[in-house]
Amino acid sequence: MPATLHAACPHDCPDTCALLVTVDAGRVIKVQGDPAHPPTHGALCTKVSRYPERTYHAERVLQPLKRVGPKGSGRFEAVGWQEALSDIAAKLKAIAARDPEAIVPYSYAGTMGLLQGESMDRRFFHRLGASLLDRTICASAGGEALTATYGGKLGMHLAHYADSRLILIWGSNSIASNLHFWTFAQQAKRNGAKLVCIDPRKTETADKCHQHIALLPGTDGALALGLMRELIVNDWLDHDYIARHVEGWPALRERAMQWTPERTAEVCGITPDEVRGLARDYGTTKPAAIRLNYGMQRVHGGGNAVRLVAILPCLVGAWRDAAGGMLLSASGWFKRFRNEAALQRPDLLAARRPRTINMVTIGDDLLRDSSPEFGPKIEALIVYNSNPVAVAPESPKVVKGFAREDLFTVVLEQFMTDTADHADYVLPATTQLEHLDVHTSYGHTYAMFNEPAVAPLGHAKPNTQIFRELAAAMGFGEACFRDDDETLARAALREVDFDALRRDGWLKLPLPDAPFAGGGFATPSGKCVIDAPGLGVPDFVANHESALSAPELARRYPLAMISPPARNFLNSSFVNVASLRDIEGEPLVEIHEADALPRGIADGATVRLFNDRGSYLCKAKLSARARPGVVNALGIWWRKLGLEGSNVNELTHQRLTDIGRAPSFYDCLVEVAPAAAS
């Protein structure tokens, strides 16, 4: 008889869906959303609904592989686990004897699970004394900005958006990347709420909103300041809330008064009436809510922009209502419950303080020699839950670094990605259907449990088990390396009934509905902080690459490029699932006809995008989804599936954001030309 188990979607999405997995005769036959889980309510995105196709994919890596050809060639031979682990341990021991900081872990959110993403692996690298990794590639600019303002990554509860009367969907293609929020926004719309999409691209979400404001990339902070001025001059402020619960307003008020609708419109590439109208809607509609997402903070001024947008709900008193306020991330609500020290064991470092490598600058860092400032040259890289050759910025440097013959690289993977092709060893990792895990969320406030539905396929092993066995091969004798996955799962969360969580698959955190109705922010003062220590009063910060900051560069490369995810991929995950790739078709760039026609670019033509860092070949789609002056190069395709074996990160750079040391993926100038002409 078929059996059904509770599971959780592991991927980097705010929804963290509760799954019901049906197993028959030892094989998963169906994955569906749990209808009892309020955020999921039975619905899944197209990607995850096809999860069995990913698990049983014919190209799964199911045994350890050792490289036998040149790096990047993808030529490997199968070996046994004992041989692989013994050889890996011997090489790591030799490097560690010289300097353990020459060994670098590289991981991110290929799984968001607390066990398979950040438990036994962290113990291993802490015990080894390897370099630490600054995991900044997605959200640290916005996360640190929100923490400076509210005291943590805190926000509204998802379900309350259904009762909002105005929703600003800011920097989010919710239909593609936050589907379950969109369901609640649609409920609000049916009840008469107005939906406004603020995004450089005319997304599928923008199509369904009442209004789309297509600002230029990286100008969100300017728009927030312009809105503040209109709130001030029209007296749409909640003076009582500001007086009681906002710290530092006078200095920002003075700054905002300089941002007239005309100045704001010129910087943002919109009209003064759009600024006035949006401010009027926001200042006079109650309850008003903002759903901010991480796309808008992937520019030089992304951190300041998040701070400015986060202050807006405090100025109009939107937080007084459960259906008012803002959500960028809810992950901070789990801080009290997550037992990170028990899982990760930083005490294993003892007195050592290894250097930290920023994952965004891995291209430069792999090409550095030893120096007093940098430390030892990177000699070994252990990659898991990530595909840096495809996803890290300025990929020509990343590829060159991974191609170093003197770099020892181990990749834990399910498929032969662009990164796995450059490995010395590829170790087969399980998928979510094959291992135990515990999850939190950054889009809602439910803890989640993932029960393994089937035994690992072939010789695949969970990340936890791989690092356990690698620790044993290294001779690490501490008892913590013998903790099994259930022990880890029981240690993952505090103040949570583990047995109930496992039985039901999910538990709601005990939190107030309107968390900041009476202030009570998580800052030291309990107030929304404007003049943050070390950061000062937020301001508009222009892109690294724009006509404002680099006019000469903009004359040579006049088009701003953003690289939002393709709807049926999640970063570089799912790109190799044939049914999803068939929907996407091929790598393409959306370009407005006002930019295409003067360049002699026809719809469907092969074009070359280029700048000083490199060039990228793809197909052009003339589309109103691109605004004039901006091209949308949809990603992130595996390089090996591109027209010239490259992807859009050929063009992005490694410069960091103003706050959070994060990447500026959407802060990029290019030119586009027909492939033949270029």
N, C-alpha and C positions, 0 to 999 in steps of 0.2 A: 504493500500500500504506500502511496506517496506520503511524505512527511513535510511539514512546513516549519521553518525555523526563522527566528528574528535575526536581522542583520542591519547594517548601516552602510550607506554610501561613503566610501573613503576619500572621495576626490575633492579637489580644492574649489569648493563651491559653498556659498553661505547657507545653502538649504540643508545640508547634512541629512538626507532623507532616511526615514525608517523603511527598511525593506522586509518583505516576506519572501523567503526563498523556498521553492518547492523542489524536493529531491525524490527521485524514483529510481530504484535499483542502483543506488550509488552515483547517480548523475543528476546534476541540476537541470531541470527542465523548464523552470520559469522563475523570473525575478519581477516582483511587482511592488508598488508602494503600499505601505501599511495604512489602510483607511482609518484606523483608530488613532494614528499619530496626528495631532492637530496641524502641525506645519506641513506634513506630507499629504495628508488627506487622500491617500490612495494613488496619487499621480506621480509619475516619473518623467524625466526628460528622455528624449529619444536615445541618448547615449547610454544611459544606465539601464534602460529597459532591455537593452541588447547585451547585458553583461555576460550571459553565458557564451555569446559569440566570442567575447574577449578571452574568457577562461579556457575555452576549448579550441582556440585559434590554432590552425595547423602550424603556425610559425612560432608557437610558444618555445622558449628555451626551457628544456626539461632535464638537462644534465650539465655538469660543469664543462666549460670549454676553455682550451688553452690556445693562445694565438700561435699560428705557424706561418703567417704571411706578414707583409709590411703593415705597420699601423694604418688603420683606416681601410684596409683591403677587405675586411670581413672574413678572412681565412682563419679558421679555427679547427681544432680536433677535440673530440670528446675525451675527457679524463675522469677518473674517479674522484670522489670527494676527498678521500684521504690524501691522494697525491696533490690535489689542488691546495688544500689547507696547509699541508706540510710545506709546500714550496712557497706559498704566500707568507706563512709565518716566518720562514727562514729569511726571506727578503726583508720583511718588516723589522725583524730582530737586528739584522745587519745595519739597516738605516738608523734605527733607534739607538744603536750603540754609538753612532756618531752624533746624532741629535734627533730626538723624537719629534721635534717641531718641523722637521723636513717631511713629515707625514701629515697629510691634510684630508679630513673627511669632507665630502661634498654631498649634501642632501637637502631636499626641501619637502614639498607637499605632494609627492607622488602618492603617498597615503597620508591622511590627516590623523591616523590612529595614534593613540598615546603609546601603544606597545610597539607596533611595527615601525613607527616613525621616530620615537624619541625615548627609548628606554635602554635596552641592552647595548645598543650601539653607542650611546653616550657613555655608559659605564666603561665600555671597551676603550674609547678614545681618552677618557679621563685617566684611566689606569695607565695607559700607554704614555700619556704626557704629550700627545700630538697637538698640533696647532688647533685652535678653536676656529669655528666658522661663524661669521656674522651672516645670519640667514635673513637677508634684506631684499631679496629679488622681487617680492610682490607688494608687501603691505607696510613696511616699517616707517615710511614717511608719514602716511596717514595715521598709523598706530601711535607713533610717538607724539604727533601733533595733537591727537585726541587725548592722549594721556596728559599732556601739558595743560589742556583746556578743562577737561572734566575729571582728571585724576585717574583715568583708566579707559580702556576700550569698551565703553558703555553706551547704551542707547535704548530706543523704544523696543517694545515687544512686537513681534511680527504681526500677530493677529489684530492688534489695535488699528493698523492701517485701514482696515475695513470700515472704521467709523470716522475717518478723516474727511474733511470737506475740501481740502486742497492738498495735493501731493506733488512735491517737486522731485522728480526722478532725475537725479543729478549725476552724470558720469556713469550711467548704468544702462546696459541693454538687458533689462530684466527678463524679457521673454526668453533670451538665450542663456543668461548667466545667473538668474535669480527667479526661477519660474514660480516658486511658491509664494514669494512676495507679490508677484504679478497677479496671482489669484486673488489675494486680499485687496490689491489696488483695483482690480476689476469689480469686486464687490462694492467698494467705495464709489466707483464710477457709476454703477447701476443705481446707487442711492443718491446720485446727484453731485458727487465730488468732481472737481476739475483736476485733470492730470496734465502736468507740464513736464516735458522732457528737455533737459539741458545737456547737450551733447554735440560735439563737432560733426558727428555722423548722423544722418537720418536713418536711425536703426529701425528694426522691426517694432521695437517699443515705441519709438517716436511716431510711427505710423498710427498707433492706437491711442495716442494721447490727444488732448484737445489742442495743445500748442507745442511746437518744437522751437527751441531757441538754439540755433546752430552757431555757438561762439567758436572763436579760434582756439586751437589747442593751447593749453597753458595759461588761459586768461580767466579762469574761474575765480581767482582771488580778486581781480579787478571787478568782476560782476558782483561779488559779495559786497565789496566796498561801495559800489554804486547803489546797490539795494539799501545798504545802511543809510546812505545820505538821504534817500527818498523817505525812509522810515522816520528820519529825524525831522526833515523839513515839513512833513505832513503830520507830524506828531502821532505816528502809528506805533509808538513805543509803549511798553508796559513799565511805567516808571517805578512802580512799587516792586516789581520782580527784579528790576535792575538794581534798585537801591538795596534790596535785601540779599540778593543772591549772585551778583556780578561784581567782580573785583577788577578795577582798572579801566572802567568805561570812559572817563573823561579824555584820556589820551587817544583812545581809538576813535572817539566821537570827533575829535579835532581832525584826525587823519581822514576819516570818512567824508567829512564836509568838503574835501578837495575833489571828490569824485562825482562831478556833475554827470547827468545822463549823457551829455554829449561826449565828455572825456571817456566815460566808461564804454560807450558805444564804439568810439574810434579804436580803442585798444582791443575790444572783444570782437570787432567785426560784425556788430549787429546794429540795430537802430535805437535812437534815444527813446522812442515810444515803447520798444520792447522792455527797456530798463524800467521805465515809469510804470508800465502795465503790470509787470511781474511784481514790482514792489507794492503796488496797490493791492493786487491779489493776496500777497503774502501778509501785508499789514492789516488787512481788513477781514480776512477769512479765518474763522475759528471753528474747530481746531485745524491747524495747518501742520503738515508733516513733511520732512525731507528724507528721501532714501538716497543717501550718498554712497557711491561705490568707489572702488580703488582705481579705476581707470584715470580719474582726474588728477591723481597725485603722482602719476608717473612722468613728471616734468620737473624742471629745476625748482620751481616755486611751489611744488606740490604740498609740502608741509605747511607753509604759510596759508595756502589756499584752504586746506582742511580746517585749520584753526579759525579762519574767518567765517567759513560756512557754519562751523559748529557753534559760533557765537550767535548767529541769527536767531535760533529758537529762544534764546535767553532774552533777546531784546524785545520780542513781542509777547513774551510770557507763554509761548506755545507749550512749555513743559507742564503747565498747570493741568492739562488734560491728558489722559492716557493715550488719546489719539493724536496728540501733538508732540512735537520734538523732532528728533533726528535719529537715524541709525546708519552708522558706517560699519561698526563691528560690535557684536555682543560678546566677544570672547572674554572680555574683562570680567563679566559676571561670574565666570568659572574660576577666577583666580583663587577665591576662598576655598574652592572645592578640589582643585587640581593639586596633587601631591608630587610636584615635579622633582623635588629633592630625593624622595624615596625611589622614584623611577630612574633618575639620571645619575644619582650618586656623585655630585661634584666633589664630595669629600675625598674621593679617590685621587684627586689631584694633589692632595696634601698641601705642601707649601709651594708647589710649582705654580707659575703664572705664565702659561704659554702665550705666544702671540696670537692675534686674531686676524684671519684672512677674510676679506669681504668677498662673498660669492659673486658679486656683480663684476668685480675687477679681475676675475680668474684669468681672463685672457692676458692681461698685463702681468699678473703675478706668476703665471707659469713660465713666462719668458724672462723673469728677473734672475740675476745671479745673487749669490750670497752677499750681504752687506750689513754693516752695523745697524742701519735704519730698517732694513727689511727682515733681517735674520737669515736663516739658512735657505739655500735654494730648495724649491719643492722637488723632492725626489720620489715621492709616492702619493697617489691619490686614490681614495676609496670612495666610489660613487654609488649612491643608492637613493631611491625615491626621487630621482632627477635625471634630466637628459641635457646637461650643460652645453654640449656641442651644438644642439639645436636651439636652446632657449636663452643662453647667456648672450649679452650684448656684444657687438663688434666681433662677430664670429670668425672673421679671418684670423684674428689673433688667438681666439680660443682653439681653433683647429690646429694652428701652428704649434700651440703649446701642447695639445694632446698628442700631436705627432712626434714629439721628442722621443727618440729611441732610448734616452737615459731616464725617462719617466716611467716608473712602475705603476700601472693602473689596474685596479680591480673594480669591476662593475657588477652590482647585484641587480638583476633585471629579469623581466618576463619576456622581453622581445629584444631582437638585435637592432637597437636604436642606433642613431648616429654616434652616440657616445660609446655604446657597446662595441661598435666596429673598431674603436681605437683602444680597446682594453688589452691587457696581457692575459687576464683571466675574466671570464664571465661566469657568475654563479647564479643558478636558477632560483628565482624568488617566487613565492606563492602570490596568488591574487586574493582579493577580499573573501572569496567564497571558500578559501582553503585554510584560513587561519583565524585565530581568536584576536579580538581587539576591543578597545573601549574608546569612545569618541566624545568630544565636546563639539561645539559649533561656534561659528562667528556670525550666524544669521538668525539664530533663535536660542532659546534658553532651556533646552532639553539635553540631558546626558543620554548617550546611546550605547548599546551593546551589540557587538557583532559575534555571532556564533559561527564557527566553521561549519559549512554545509556538507563538504566532502573532504576526503583525505587529499593531501597534496598530490598533484599529478606528477608522474614520472619520478625524478629525483629532486624536484623542487623542495625548498625549505623556507619557512618564514624567516624574515630578517632577524628576529630574536634568536632563532636557533642557529643561524649562520654565525652571528656574533658570539654566541655561547661557545660554539665549536672552535671558532677562531681564537677566542680567549684561552681555551684549553690548549690549543696548539702552540700558543705563545707562552704557556706555562703560568698563566695567571691563576693563582690558587685561592683567591678570595671566594667566600661562600656565596656572595651575591651573583656570581657568574653561573651558579647552579639553580637559581630561581627559575621555575617553569612559568609558562605564560599565565596560568591561573593565578599564581602568586603575584605576578606583575599586575594582572587585572585587578586583583583585590586591593593592591596598594595604590592604584592610579588615582582614586578619588577619595576625598575625606567627606564625612558627614552625609554619605549616600548609602542607602540600603542596597548592598551589592546583590544580594539574592533576589530582591524585587526587581532591580535593574536587569539582571540576567533573565528573569522569568518573563518580564513584560517587554523587554527590548529597549525601553526608554523611560526616563523619569524627568518630570518638570522641576526646575529649581524653585525653591521657595523665595520669590522675589515680589516686591510691590508692583502693582499695575502701572502706576504713574510715578516712576522712581524719583523724579526731581521736581515734583509738584510744589514742594516746600523747600527747594534747594537741596542741600544734603549731597552735593557732589563729592567725589572721592578725593578731592584735593585737600591739602592741609587745612585750608580755611573753610572748607565745605562749600565754597563758591565757585562759579565758573571763573576761571583765571584768564585774564587778557594779557597782562604784562607778566609773562611767565619767566621765572628765573633762568638766566642764560639765553633766553630767546627774545626778550623784549616784547614790544607791541607788534602784532602781526601786520604785514604790509604785502602789497602786490610785488612779486618777484618774477621778472620776465624769464622766458625760456633761455637756456644756454644758446639755442640756435633760433633766432627770429629776427625780423626786420628791426625790432626795437633794440635788441642787444648786440646784434652782429649784422649791420646793414650791408657790409661788403659781401659777406657770405651769402646773405639773402639775395643779392643781385645775381650771384652765380648759381644758386640753388633756390629758386623762388617758391617752391612748393613745400608746405609743411606735410610731413607724413606721420600718420598714426598707424598702429598695427594691432587693431583689436582682434580678439580670437574669432575664428570661424565658428559659426553656430553649432556645428556638429562635432567640434573638437573641444578639448579642454587643455589649454596650453598645447603640449605635444602629445598628450594622451589621446587615444582612440584614432589617431591618424592612420594606423595600419589596420583598422577594422574596415573591411572592404565595403560593407553596406553603408557605412557612414561616409567614407571617402567618396563613394559613388554619388552621394547626395551633394557633397561639396564640389565635386567635379575636378577642378585643378587650381593651382595657386593663381590668384588674380589680384589686381589692384583696381579699386573703384576710383574713377576720375570724372569730374564734371565736364560736360561738353564745352563749357567756356574755357577750360584748360586744355582739353584734348584737341579741339578743332584747330587752334592756331599752331599746334605741334604736329599736325598731320596724323593724328592717332585716331584710328577707326575702332568701333566696337568689335571686340574679339581679336584684335591685333596683338601680336607679341611685342612687348615693349621692354625697355631697359630702364630701371630706376637706378640712379647713381649719385654718388657724392664723393668726397675725398677719401672716404674709407673703403669704398668698394662699389660693386654693381650687382643688380639682382634682376634676373629675367623672369617674366611672368606674362600672363594674358591681361589685357585691359578690358574693363567693363565700363562703358559710358553709363553713368548712373547718377540720378538725383540724390542718392545716398551720400555722395561726396559733395561738400559745399565748395564753391570756387576758392582756389588757393590751397586746398587741402586734399591729399590723396589718402585712401584707406587701403593699405596693403594687408589683407586678411591673413592671419597666421594661426598657430605656428606649425607649418608643414615641416616634416622631417626633411633635412637637406637632401638626402638621397632620392627623395621623391620630387625634387624641384627640377626645373628645366635644365639647369646647369649644375646640379648638385649643390645648390645653396638655398637659403631662405632669406626672409626679410631682415634677419639680424646681421646680414652682411653690411647693412647700412647704419644700424644703431650704434651708439657710442657708450663708453663706460663712465662718463661723468655722472656725478651723484647729485641727489636732491639736497635742498637747503636744510632739511631736517631728516634724520633717520638713516642717512648713508645709503639711500635706495637708488635704483636705476631710473634713468630719464628716457625710457623707451619711446614715449610719445612726444619727445622734444628733439625733432630730427628734421633737417632740411634736405631736400633732394631735388633733382631734375628728372624728368621723364621724357624719353624719346622713342620713336619706333626702333625696334631692334636692328633693322637693316641700316637705318641712318646712323645709329650710334656705333 
